[in-house]
Amino acid sequence: MIKVEDRLNKIKELLKDKGYRMTRARKEIIKIFLSEDSHLSGEEIYNRVKSKHVSMATVYRTINILEKNGIIKKTIFNNTKYYELKLYSKKCTHIHFKCEKCGKIFDIDNQNIILKVIDIIDKIEKQKNFIIKDISAIFSGICEECKRR
């Protein structure tokens, strides 16, 4: 298993090759993505790094750089942008579920479901002569925990 520091160094090299420096603020933001397996809004990222004297503007500039270079991926739920690690992700194709009560976002990455999604993608590509590079599927409803309350 690759350590967070090794992944951070690889991202640093990737950014360096694209002409970006690894600033202290960028490093802090990237470490959040590397250490958490969740979907984070810009505000949530800012709340985690503001104690380290990182501004909201720096958070969004870094998010743009990371997204532009394929390191993170953006998903939009109800007009709010959420970001998750794309590079190093073991979940290339997955579906999202957002709870309407608690606001948590869950990944649906069941292998059987994903295989069916990939089959649908293949059929669409053949039928329409498309090349599909990515999908964004979002379900909304009530999660198990909120259902019990």
Rosetta blueprint (number, residue, H / E / L):
1 M L
2 I L
3 K L
4 V H
5 E H
6 D H
7 R H
8 L H
9 N H
10 K H
11 I H
12 K H
13 E H
14 L H
15 L H
16 K H
17 D H
18 K L
19 G L
20 Y L
21 R L
22 M L
23 T L
24 R H
25 A H
26 R H
27 K H
28 E H
29 I H
30 I H
31 K H
32 I H
33 F H
34 L H
35 S H
36 E L
37 D L
38 S L
39 H L
40 L E
41 S E
42 G H
43 E H
44 E H
45 I H
46 Y H
47 N H
48 R H
49 V H
50 K H
51 S H
52 K H
53 H L
54 V L
55 S L
56 M H
57 A H
58 T H
59 V H
60 Y H
61 R H
62 T H
63 I H
64 N H
65 I H
66 L H
67 E H
68 K H
69 N L
70 G L
71 I L
72 I E
73 K E
74 K E
75 T E
76 I E
77 F E
78 N L
79 N L
80 T E
81 K E
82 Y E
83 Y E
84 E E
85 L E
86 K L
87 L L
88 Y L
89 S L
90 K L
91 K L
92 C L
93 T L
94 H L
95 I E
96 H E
97 F E
98 K E
99 C E
100 E L
101 K L
102 C L
103 G L
104 K L
105 I E
106 F E
107 D E
108 I E
109 D L
110 N L
111 Q H
112 N H
113 I H
114 I H
115 L H
116 K H
117 V H
118 I H
119 D H
120 I H
121 I H
122 D H
123 K H
124 I H
125 E H
126 K H
127 Q H
128 K H
129 N L
130 F L
131 I L
132 I L
133 K L
134 D L
135 I L
136 S L
137 A L
138 I E
139 F E
140 S E
141 G E
142 I L
143 C L
144 E H
145 E H
146 C H
147 K H
148 R H
149 R L
